[in-house]
Amino acid sequence: MTSTYDFYSCYQKSGQPFAEWKAELCEKLRHCAFTTSALHRRPQDRALRDMYVIGANSNKGRQALLKEQDPDLETTEKIIQLAERLEEDVRHFSAPNNHNDYSVAKLHNRQRHQKQPDHNSFKKDNYKACETCGSNKHLRSKCKYREFICNFCKRSGHLERICRQRNEKQNSTKHITTIFKLNNLDRIEQLNNYSCTVPLKVNDHDIDFELDTGTFNTIISIYDWYKLGSPTIHPSQLELKCYSGARIKIKGECYVTVQYQNKNFQLLMIIVNGKSEPLLGLKWINILQLDLNSLIHTRIPIEHHINKAYDLGHCTKVQAHIQLKSDAIPKFFKPRPIPFAYLTGVKEEIERNVNAGILERIDASPWAAPIVPIKKPNGKIRICGDFKVTINAQILVDQHPIPSIDELLSRLNNGEKFTKLDLSDAYLQVELDEQSKSLVVINTPLGLFRYNRMPFGISNAPAIFQRIIDQVIAGISNSIAYLDDILITGKNEEEHLQTLEMVLKRLSEFGFTYNPEKCLFFQDEVSYLGFIIDKNGKRPDPSRVEAIIHMPAPKNVKEIEAFIGKINYYGKFISNFSHKCKPLNELRKKNTRWVWTKECQSSFECLLHEISKTTTLVHCDHRLPLILATDASNYGLGAVLLHRYSDGSEKPIAHASKTLKNTERNYSQIEKEALSIIFGIKKFHQYLAGRTFELVTDHKPLLSIFNPTKGIPVTTANRLQRWAIYLMGYNYSIRYKPTKLHGNADALSRLRIPYNNSFIDSDAIQINYIQQHLIEQWPLKPEEIAKATTNDDILKQVRHFTLTNWPSSFSKSTNPK
């Protein structure tokens, strides 16, 4: 835009020869994008856009436009209108003794004076005061304001300054301020489109204020007042009303300390009842000397990157390749009969795809797959090739990894707001290479057609596309992509904007397009892969959970597997998940008779209850201390990964659980507890490897066995020794936590039966020593000891206590002392 502005501003100087002026113009013209501009095919829009820049009275608007590369007409108009409005608001605010002259579209702050003006005290030579404008220079019939509408009473025929209704209230001493944005009433459309927030530190608390030049005072809700520490409230002489005239209840006013650009300000703030966004009014804007143009401009640069009308993109940087196995055999299938009701829609869809370059008619092919017509909710037909009967079984598997949801979201910590981009028909935006095109052929009622783009239904398509989209966002922090869903964030608005611009630019370079109507920009929370993501963490998407909650009780094994499959996706939110699923999992085993017991019904209802009340799991933040807490029961293992915050609170990152195998159920309790630690370490390896973390257990003997600063006791069981050696690869400290403090439902999987910690360290070491060393020197064989133990009533109880938990008190016969 700067080059275009220079070209149109280049007039012939006095005494300058025409040839010299022509050369200067041609040089400037060379830098103008007249043929490459987005508007070069719409010369009228281009001419209007350029004239707005050259002829606008708003210098702020012109400065903002000159920063743009190639804005479209709509963006240019909005920038000029916004700049003009902001300049006018500031001019009204700065003008002395001008509060009574603001128009309805601007701020109203009318001071009521006790003394009424005398409109009849004019000079003798003058006319009687005009009843329309109050002037004594002309008759009312000659007044140019006769058709104007009063800003106060909204009636035509007079100006506000002589409005009778207004003058009747002149004795009032209260300030009446009209608020345009409070409670979303009568928002001004131009500012609503580009509303921006200003982060300020108020009383040492971070508050995001919405910039509102239509409000004189700065206003917060009673809820935000509590967040600021409830500073002392004083009665207010203000009366607030919306533009519609509705009164707004005021709680009062208070003085707060505002920190901005390393300076402290003592400023007055108005508190209102109800819920509303904090509004930053003109008074604070003037005192803090905010640059309104730069604040508004941060919202606008992204506009010229967003395509207004969606067209299917065409990735030109890379092509998709389908690799067949060496023994692949071509397969050709005849077209399947199409329902008569679908036939017209199928033909239209084929023609549309041919015109778009997606499909290409061919005469012959060794490969051909039948099509499956699918009716969409809008009534149109979508055609899909049934490639599972032709090439899918013969494709060499693409090994590119599809990232897990945990792996993706771990990259988004510290994000404040989120942008979600939807690449509609993403696979069809990727070009196939020539060899692959001959493999994806469909047989239709209209003949054979081959795909030029990568179609849905190819078994390797997800891995191929994931590889491409990984290349697109490579090196761009604060952005992730799971197939065609891209999520962007930033620790502040500026970083968010920079990341979004980089991603959109990279998409454009590759040739991808997206549908703006399906995208979400700068949202406090977004739905992503079945989760709600916000700055605090992730939680299940209520719409997905709702579908699970209303599932009927399973009536066969297939329905149980479907239920567990759906609820298992959110298993990380449910403490001790595998233990709570145990009765249902028992029915899934082979050769198990189907019997839906009360225990099964209880397990089913328990899982529905748990998923309905799940709490938020926080994002993993490498700056915060990391804790791994583990536990074990007779039937399962549980682990939870947590963050500890500065206030001492602990919040979960993820839960994990596992049902014990039959052989593992025979482990002693100390081995089960140790196994739960190994399970948690392996489950959360990606979080723990390379980091210092704290290991928490409620089994005291493990403190000496797994202590990273002490040697492994020589009398420790072989299995425990192997696990202790495995843990040497991690940097951790270990802490004991009593069972009664170890059972928080939000932080740790619970034990079914509480463990008694009277079984102390020396007992465990002694027993392990006997098991591993002394037993080999005994004259008796292990089989003889086992048989004798089985026949002894006291030893039966001891064996039971060893495999489960020792009671808090003993009978005389079983007391080891």
PyMOL commands that set and color helices and strands:
alter all, ss='L'
color gray80, all
select helices_A, chain A and resi 2-8+18-29+43-55+59-66+73-94+99-101+140-142+160-162+164-167+182-184+189-193+222-227+282-288+292-297+301-305+340-355+387-389+392-394+405-412+427-429+434-437+461-472+493-510+516-518+542-549+557-568+571-573+577-588+598-612+662-665+669-683+685-688+702-705+718-727+739-741+761-772+774-777+782-791+793-803
alter helices_A, ss='H'
color red, helices_A
select strands_A, chain A and resi 109-110+175-179+197-202+205-211+219-221+238-242+247-248+250-260+263-272+279-280+315-320+359-362+369-375+381-385+417-422+430-432+441-444+447-451+479-482+485-490+520-523+525-528+531-534+537-540+626-632+636-644+650-659+692-697+731-736
alter strands_A, ss='S'
color yellow, strands_A
deselect
rebuild
show_as cartoon
